């Protein structure tokens, strides 16, 4: 790297608004200084050296990864992360441009240090340039003449023209920050209501029919004709919806014996808009003896979503089956850091599948051929959409952002985000935009709740408050309780003290989440996703004790003595890593354990790690070595279903969705069922103090309805 003509011969160069320090592998725009991960630094340098041409994906494979083959997802992730790193308030526009079916190019100007405009103060001749100096230029020698040579004037003019052009060419998604989003005044019409819970809405591809499950005394499958608003009951029993055929004439669903999903048959129903639907078993039953999820048919290809990818019950991948030959292939490879892939919709001519991939820090929307080839990342969100449709009139994918109450879109004409449209609706469980002017929803059935379980008396006390969604519960000293009220983007922090609820959001901030507490509840750990700052707090007044900046995002930490163990997701690779932080020194230990999923302290120095492999591991935080931990068969059996793991001074607690198990740390032998949750209560997080378990969980038992929101007509 670094020919005679390469700008990388200099220690410091300018890339757009960024000042790149080659030696320190950092970039600074005068406000933000960011250290580049090795892969991103290598990638950026390659773009700089080839900044006047399009770089093919194969060149990236050969020069960056230096392999014969690299998964498309790895390249997509690296490009996406580089774009994020290069984006700031000073550099808001496009930085890496995608050339359809060609490759990528650097979309911001590169200029050597000596071509940068002069600004004070100027670094002395013997002083090495440092990226944290907030100056527009850093020069080794102040040798510039007071006269501006013509090449410099030409350069300034060209930069001004380029900056103007870049401003005009910014993707429309950036316009949201400059202009107020259009507003839709919507009116609601109730499509259907029964006494019970309406869930799992499934819209046909042509948007003429809606299928849903109603649960009251048992489950019922209905189809609604959206043209006439008439509805038809298809079946009853222990049912689950799977998907539609491409033409919307057949609906696929399954029925099971009781709630045992290992004993199921799937069916296809046709002649739906009649008093008697035609129902028969689905022809390709070979893929059925697995946990049911999504199934749809596109021509002669069946697309299926199934879990147990890489041996994890929560991780879903997509598969394609040739309906003529029966041959099946896996077509997606999700990251282990999230829950995997979810089918959103398909488009025709040619046939493409659109799916959403959930990672720990974000959700990505992809498009691919039915065999998984030509995978393309369309856009990235920090929320789940769960439902999307194709709007033929605007040639766009549309979905609903339930946090900001906006209709979002991605244009296939410009291959960029469209301007969001403000379209308020009720709090929704499912939200399908039929187009950019109407939204079909089922009103919300979920609520976040929390409870304290007394380990001595075995009694549960619920922390239920009006108009709040309790989450991240922590039992504090003196019977005080902390919890967050989190609804989509809005997070408030509350302290319950002497049966009074005190809003402490101003002390913690809306971007901060409490993710752990020590066993005595005297110290808390918080994480701010905006600045990636992990902070140790005093639980008495929520004041800061110490903070660290992580190289990724985290939701999991465990505190014991003067150590904090953190599982974070590395931004460049999207792989989970363990880091041990010392509160009384600057020592940082990074473990080499492959893909940790949950952690809990065993004693003052050793950490129990639930990793992706079959065994539990025991990590020595002093020597940074680990070994397999011998555990009872019951713990091995529970391993794929673990939702949360925590410990106090005496016991390890493992939570599945509906149960909490305990095991004494002294011998790690007898596994006991400590708690069985009520029906339709699903655990999301567990925190242990010395004598209490703080349980955050999701409830799904509300009455709701299905409503259609359309634009009010002008009077």
Secondary structure, DSSP 4 states (H G I P E B T S, - for coil): ---TT-GGGSSEEEETTEEEETTTTEEE-SS-EEEPPHHHHHHHHHHHHTTTS-B-HHHHIIIII-SS---HHHHHHHHHHHHHHT--SSS-S--EEEETTTEEEE-S-EEEGGGSPP-SSPPPTTSPP-TTS--S---S-----SS--HHHHHHHHHHHHHHHHHHHHS-GGGGGGTSPPEE--EEEEEEE--SSEEEEEEE-TTSSEEEEEEESSSEEEEEEETTT--EEEEEEESEEEEEEBTTSS-EEEEEEETTEEEEEEEEEEES-SSSS-EEEE-S-GGG-SS----EEEETTEEEEEES-GGG-TT-BEEEEEETTT--EEE-----TTS-EEEEEEEETTTTEEEEEEE-SS-EEEEEEETTS-S-EEEEEESS----EEEETTTTEEEEEETTTTEEEEEETTTTEEPPPEE-----EEEEEEEETTEEEEEE--EEEEEEEEETTT--EEE---TT--EEEEEE-GGG-EEEEEEETTEEEEEEEETTEEEE-HHHH-TTEEEEEE-TTSSEEEEEETTTTEEEEEETTT--EEEEEE-SEEEEEEEEETTEEEEEEEETTT--EEEEEEETTSS-EEE---SSEEEEEESSSSEEEEEESSSSEEEEETTTTEEEEEP--HHHHHHGGG--EEEE-SSEEEEE-SSEEEEEETTT---EEEEEEPPTTEEEEEEEE-SSEEEEEEEEE-----EEEEEEPPP-
